[in-house]
């Protein structure tokens, strides 16, 4: 695999973070909109903690959390459509291309000196977008919201009353049968009350007075006064405006195109929040788009042809250019940046982590009482893993019970919930213990979807444990992948397993195993996924201790073919050009002819006429070793309008020379 910017530990930790919902009043959203940002976008660059955090596990042992990141998202009440996710993934790959003038790695293997891309940012963008766009499911809790921020402006006529309305709305979304999405971690979700104050226009004394009332009502650890918009309007024209938001907004441009009104609760309409939920936006106090995911397509079809892909790519590129030219945070000063950063730290230190610690303790106590355990899960770790092993059935022996569902109060789900909470706060040893226990219970019940999820996360937890007390259980991941793919028929979860496991194997220099894993998930249902995985498999072959050059080239050609089928012409051309380095001048004339012909056609499609002429010229100058009956160049020469066009308009003399000969 090509080298990634992040280490595998950083990649996994950033892929699974505590999720926090944000529900804002209309006036609060208007304040943040002055900076061309929603509230969730406003805090996004500051959601990684810069200092260590401490919490205690159920055994009262101190646990240290480093480099913790949280994710704050607007509440969306409908999951994204699969077709819209495919479109987004296609777009992020399309707009990510090799940088101009980028120096490639030179790898020497035998007689070959190959120039190969040192990094593959299009794959990393795809991987990040894929993991972030995964909808929440019932068999795991990693994508469930742990807390909810209720945000109100200090300029509201009655901010405390507005907080009450937002709290009722959050409760309705979580507990009403009208909504099945989003998912929430526990019934008693942490609510954190944020009073947003505009320094440039608001009355600071009034804001302080309201905040004092909030502290009396919600406690000092349950609320916060955030002051923003300190920059005066008559600032100098040449003054530099810090913009840490662009890099985050451009990653998921489509997700950020939704209107800011989609996530606001109107003051005048919140009196009608308790309704049947099926009428217009005036009745439920929310815009209709509140119920629509930003990845919702306007048309019902989930499939996109090449023309749609090209249009979508162009649209995303235009939107990306527009975003890059739009200033963000124009009303914010560096002091405001520090205030936002401090707000996130205070929320995490005093609100979120104590809530998670308390929840883990409660779950541990419930499990002890329900299952009759004499000690906590944490203290029983040695007993579980040093004792005799119970033989387990193979996947082929188990019945297809992937549709089995547990009630929310089931002890098996409580163990899984506790495991996920521990994983999110980097307590990997306790998480592994819980996952391993849950895995046994799920397998005994033949609940294969649940079992595969526990196996997947147990493997990741084992790898992430500090000091690596146990080897990475790759067979757990293989069983999970097989279960997701063959029994549960869920290719999305299988792909997540492959992306995680391949990175782990690569970090251990097990390139052969990583390549086999990547190749195994290629299929006909997704050309884009297959192309990306084949390309990464090719990089695995070339990065081995003894590079397998021909396997690298072969899988690059396969990746190029799948990129072409997916409408990714530039990536297809790049793959074929990299593979040509292996076949060129080595006596593989038939393969060389095929690659040159493909490079010519792809270059012509991309209007790279010089490259097209060079590739076609190479075919025509060199005598083809193919029999005349099978020579696809000469037998179909007059049908190949690309060749005719290139040679008539670019090298007409050369064209008529070959025509006459």
N, C-alpha and C positions, 0 to 999 in steps of 0.2 A: 504494500500500500504506500501511497505517497505520504510524505511527512505532513502532519497536521500542526496547526498553530498551537492548539491546546494539548496538554498531556491527557492520557486516557482517564486519569483520576479526575482532572478538571472537567473533561467532557461529560463524564457520567454524573458528577455532582451538579453541573449546570443543567443537565437534562431532567433531573428530578429535584424540584425545589418546592418549598411550601407555597401554596397558592392562596392569594388574598383577593377577595372580591371588593369592588369599589362601587358604591351607590351614591350619586351626587344629586343635590338639588339643582334646579335650573340656574339659580343665581350663582351658585358655586362653580358650575361648569362655565358660566359666562366669564368669571374672573380668570380662569385658566385659559379660556379661548382667546383672551387678549394676547397670549403668547403663541397662538396657532397650535395649541396643544390641548388634549383632554387631560383630566386629572391623572388618569392612569399613565398617560404618556409623559406627563410632567415629572412624575417621580421615578420613571423607569431607569434613567442613568444612575440613580443613587441607591439602587436596591441591593447593592453588594456591600456587606459590612467590612469595614477596614480594620477592625480589631477582633480579638478572640472573644468568644462568648462562653459562659459557664452555666451548666445546669446539672441537676442531680438525677440519677436513674432510680428505678424502684428499689434498688438495694442501698440507696443513699450514698452512692459513690459519685464523686465529682467527674463530670464529663466535659471535655473541652471541644468547642466547635470552632473551626477555622474557616475563614473565607466564605461565610454563609451568604447565600443569595436568596432573595424572595422574589416572587412575581406578583404584581398588582394588576388585575385585569378588570375591565368593565363587565358587568353581569350580562350574559347573553343567555336567553332562555330557549334557544333552539340549537341543536348540534349542527355542525357544518355538513353540507352535502358531500358525498364522496367525489362527485364530479368536480365540485368547486375546489376541493383539496388537490385533485389531480392537476387542475389548471394552475393553481398557485405553485405547486411543485415544479411544473413545467416552466413557469415564468422565472422562478428564482434560479433555475439552472441555465436558462437561456440568457439572462442578463449577466451571469457570472462567466467571464471569459479570461484567458491568460492575459496578464498585464503586458502592455507594450514595452518591448525592450527588456523583458524579464530574462535573466540569465538562467539557463537550464542546467541541471546536473549532468555531468559527463560521466557515464559509467563505462568502464572498460571491462569486457568479458571476452577473453580469447582474442579473436580477430576483430571484434566489434568495438567501436567507440560510439556510444549512443548518447544523444542529447535528449534527456527526458525531463519532463516537468517536475520540479522539486516539490510542488504542492498542487493540490487539486481543490481550489476554493469552491468550485461549483458543486463538488460532492459534499463539502462541509456545509455549504448553504442549504443543499437539499436535505442533509441529515438533520440539521437544526430545525428547519421548517417542518419536516416530517414529524419529528418528536413533539414539537410545540402544537401542531395541529391535530394531534390524536385526541379524539373525544373521550370524555370520562366514561368508564364502564362500571358494571356492578360487581365484577369479580375482584377488583382491586380498588385502592383508595388513593393512589398516587396523584391522580388528576382531580381530586375532590378539594373543594375550598375548605380551608382551616379557619378562616376568619373573614370578617367583612368590615370595611371602612365605610362609615356613614359621614358624608362630607356636606357641610352647610356653610353658607357665607355669613359673616358677621353683620352684613347689611340687611339681612332678612328682617321683616317686621317682628317676627317671633321665632328666633332660631331654635329654642328648646322645643317648641311645638313642631317645627319642621323636622327635628331629629326624631320625634315620636312618630311622625308619618313615615319617614324613611325606615325606621325600625319595623313598623307594621308591614311595610311593603316587602322588606327582606324576609320577614317571617312568612308572609303569604307565598312568596316565591319558593321558599324552602319546604314548607309544610303543606301547601295546598296541592290537592290532586290534579289541579289544572296544569301544573308544571312538573315535568319529569327531568328537566335540565335547567340549570347545571346541577351537579352532584355536590353534596355537602358531607364533610367528614363525620361530624357527630350532630345529634339533634340540637344541642345547646351551642350554637356557633358563637364564637367570640365576636362581639360588636365593639368597634373602636370608634369613638366620636371625635371627628376632626372639625374644628372651627377655622374656616379659611378667611383670612383678613387681608384686604387690599390696602397696603400702606399708603399708596398715593391718593386714594379717595376716601378711605374709611375713617371712622372715628376710633382712635386707638383706645381711648378711655372706655368707650362703650364695649369694645371687643374684650378688654380685660375684665370688665364687669360681668359679661356673659360667660367668660371662661371660668371665673370664680364660681358662678352658679353651676356650671357644668361639673366642676370638681366636687361640689357638694352632692350632686345628683349621681354622677357616674364613678366617682373616685379619681384620685390623681393618676392612677395607672390605666384608666379607661378612656382618657380624653386628651386632646392636644390642641394648642393654639398655633396654627401655622400662618406666618406672615409672609406675603409675597408681593410682587409688583412694586418694588421700592424705587425702580428707576424713574427719573423725572422725564416728562415728555420732550423737553427742550434740550436733550443731550446733544453733544457735538456730532456732526455728520461723520467725522472721521473716527469716532470712538469704536473700538473693537467690541463686538457683542459675543460673548462665549456661547457656543452652541454644541453642547454634548449630546443633543438629541438626534441629530441627523443619522448617525451611525446605527441607532436603534430603529428609527422609523423606516429607513430604507431596506432593512432586512425583510420586513413583512409589509410591503407597501399596500397590498390589497387589503390586509386586515386593518389598515389605518385610514382607508378611504371613507369609512362610514361617518355619517354626520354626527357632530357632537350632541345634537339633540336626541340621538338614539338612546342615550344612557342617562337622561335627566328626568327628574320627577317635577312636574310643574306645581307651583304653589297653588294655583287656582283650581287644579284638577285633583289634588290628592284627597279631597274630601270624598271622592267617589271611588277610592281604591278598592273597597270591598264590594265587588260586583261579580257578575257571572264570568267576566274575563273574555267574553266572546264578542262584545260590541266594539264600537269604534274607540279611538284613542281618547276621546273626551270622557268615556265612562271609566276606563281603568287608569287614567292619569299618566299613561305612558304612550310614547309614540308607537306606531305600529312596528317600526323597525326595531324596537326594543326586544320584540320576540323573534327577530330574525338575526341569524348569525352573520357576521360580516363576510363569511365565505359562502353565503347563500347565492345560488345562481338565479338569474331572472327567468331562465328557461328550464324546464324539468329534465331535459336530457342530461345524462351524466357523461356522455361521450363527447369528445372533441376531435375533429379532424385536423389535418395539417393546416388548413387555412385558418381555422379558429385559433390554433396554437400560434401561428405567425401574427395574427391580429392581437392576441392576448399579450404576446411578447412585446410587440410595438407599443401597446397601451401601457404596459408596465414600465418600459424604458422611458416613455414620455412622462409618466407619473413620477418616476424616479428623478428625472431632470427637474420637474416642477418642484419636487420636495427639496432638492438640493439648492434651489434658488429662493426658497421661502424661508425667511428668518424665523427661528424659533427662540423663545425666551427673550423677546425684545424688551419686555418690561421688567426683566429680572436682573439683579446685580449679583456679583460674586457672594455678597452677604446672603442674598436669597438662596443661592445654591447651597451655601453652608447650612442655612435653616432647613432646607428640604432634606439634606443629608442627615442632619441631626434629628429631624422628625422620624425618618425611617429607622434610625438607630434606637430612638426612644420607644417607638412602637414595637420593635423587635425585642429589645431588652426587657421592657416593663409590661408589655402586653402579650405578644405572640408566644415567646418562649416559655414564660410562666404558665400560659394556657396549655401549651403542648406538654410540658412537664406534668402538670396536674392531670391531664387526660391520660397520659401513659400510666401514671400511678393508679388512676381509677380503673382503667382497663385491666391492669395487672391484678388488682384486688378482686375485680369481678371474676376473672378467670380462675383465681385461686378458690373462690367460694363456689363457683359453678362446677368446676371439674374436680374438686376435692384435693387439690394439690397441697402438699404440706409446706411448700416453700415457693418463692417467686420463680418465675421463668428464668430470671437472670442468674440466680444462685444455683439453679438446677442444670445449668449448661453442661457441666462436666459429666453429670449423670447421663444426660441424653446422648452424648457423643462418645463416651467411653464404654458404654454398655454394649451388649450383644446386638447385632444388626438383625432386623426382621427382613426376611427375603421379600422382595417386592415383585409384583407381576410386571411383565414387559408390556409395552404399549399395545402390542398386537393381541395380547390376551385380554385386555380390558375392553369392556363394552362401551359403546358410544353413548355416554351420558353427559355430553357436553352441554345439554340444555338444562341440567339440574340447577335449581336456584335455592339458595339458603334464605331463610328469613333474616331480616336485619339484626335480630337479637341473638342469632346462632353463635355459640362459643367459637366455632371455627372461624367465623368472620371477625369476631372480636380479636382473635389472635392475629389474623391478617392485618386488621386495622392497627393494632399495636406495632406490628412489624413495619408497616409503612411509615408510621409516625417516627419510629426510631431511625429508619433509613433516611428520612428527610432531614433529621437533625444530626446525621453522620454518626450515629451510635450503631456501627455496623456489626459489632459482636452480638449485641442484644437482638438486632434485627435478624441476623442469621439464625439465632436460636429460635426465634418465633417463626420464621419462614420454614425452617426445617420441621418444626412441630406441626405447623399448619399443613405442610406437604403430606405428612403421614396421614393426617385426618382426611384430607381430600382424596387421597388415593384409596383409603379404606372405603370411602363412600363412592368411589369411582366418579367423582366430580372432576372431570378431566380439564375443563377450562380453568377452574380454580387451582388444580394441582399444577398445571403448566405455569400459571402465574407465580405460584410459590417457588417452583423450581428455578424459574428465570431469575427472580430477585435473590434467592438464596445463593445462586452462583455469583451474582454481582456483589453481594454483601461479603462473601468469602474472599473475593479478590480485593475488595477495598479495605479489609481489616488491617489496621496498622501492624507492621511487623510480619505480615503474611503468615499467621500461625498455621494455616492449612493451605494446600495447593488449590489452584483454581479448578473447581469441579466442572470441567468442560462437558462431561457426560450429562450433567443437569441441563445445560443449555441445549444439547442435542436432543434430549428427550422433550424439552419444552417446545423446540422448533417443530419436531415431528408431530407433537400433539396439536399445536396450533394449526399446522398446515393440513394434516391428514384427517384428524378427528374433528376438530372444531371448525375447520374450513375458514380460518381467519388469517389471511395473508398479511394483514397489517401488523398484528401482534408477532407473527413469525418474522417479519422484516425487522421489527424492533429488536428481537432477540439476536438476529444475525448482525445488525449494526453494532450492538453492544459487544457481542462475543468476538467478532472479528477484530475490533479495536484492542480488546484484552489480549487475544492471541498474538496480535502484531507486536504489542508492547513486550511480550515474552519471547520475541523473535521466532515464533512458531508460524512462519509465513506459509508453509505448505498446508497446515490445518486451516489457516484463515482463508486461503484461496479456495480450498475445497468447500468450505462453508459458504462463501460468497457465490460460487458457481452453482451450488445446490439450490439456491433460491431463485435462479433465473427461470422464467417461465413465459408463456405467451400472453398472460393477462396484463403485463405492463412492460412495454418496450423501454420506457425511461428507467425504471428500476433495474431492469436487466442490463441495460447499457452501463449504468453507473457501477453496478456490482461487478460486471465483467472487466471494466477498466481497473477497478481496485484489485481484482484478482491478478490482472496483468502486472500491476505494480508489485504485488506480493512475489510473483515469480522472479522479477528482476532484482528484488531486494534480498533474495536468499543468499546464504553464505557462498554458494556456488550458483550464480545467476543462471536461470533457465531462459535463455534469450529467445529461442524459437517459440516456447510457450507464451512468453511475453508478447511476441508479435502476433501470434495466432489469436490470443484473446483480445488484443487491441483491435484486430480486424473484426472480430465478433462484436466488440463494443461499438465500433464505428457503424457496423450494419444496423445494430439496434438503435443507436442514436439517430441514424437516418430515418428509420421507420417511425421514430418518435417525433420527427420534425425538427430535430436539433442538428441542423446542417453544419454549423461551425464546429461543433464538437465532433461530429462524424468525420469531417475533413481532418481535424487535428489528430484523431486516432489513426486514420489511414496513413497520414504523413509520418507519424512516429513508427508505425509498423514497417513502412517502406525502408527505414534505415537498416533493418535486418535483412530484407530480401534483395536489396539493390546490389547488383554486381556479384551475386553469389551463385549464379547459375540456376536460380529458381525463375526461369523465364516466364512460365505460365502464370505463376503467382504475381510476378512483377508486372506483366501485362494487365492482369485483372486490377491490381492496386492502382496502376497509372490511369487506367480507364475510369475507375471510380473517382480518383482524385480529380481527374479532368471534369467529370460530370458534376461533382459537388462544387468545384471551383466555378464552373460556368453558372450553376444555380445561384451562387453567392456573388456573381458578377466580378469575380477575381479572374479576369481574362488572361493576365500574364501567366498565372499558375495553370490555368486550363490549357493554354497553348503549349506550355512546357511539358505537361503530362501527355497530351495527345501527340505531340511531336516525338516524344520518346518511343511511343508505340509504333509510329509510322516509319521512323528511321531504322529501328532495329528489326531484323527479320524475325517474324514470329515463329516459334517452334510448334505452334498448333497446326494440325492437319487442316487443309483448306475447308473441309466440310464442317469443322468445329471452330473455325476462326471467327469469333463473334465480332471482331473489328472489321475484317474485310467483307464478310458476308452481309453485314448490316450497316456497311459504311454509309450508304446513301440515306439510311433511315436515321442516322445519328445527326440530327440537326445541330447539336451543340458543336460537333467537330467542324461541320460545314461553316457555321457562323464564325467560329473562331478563326479559321484559316482564310476565309474570304476577306474578313475585315481587319485582320491583324497581320497575317503573313500570306498575302494572296499569291506571291511568287512561289513560295514553298508549296502551297496547296496545288497549284497547277502543275508544278514539277512532278509531284507524286501522282497526280491524276493522269498525266501523260505517260508516266512510266508504269 
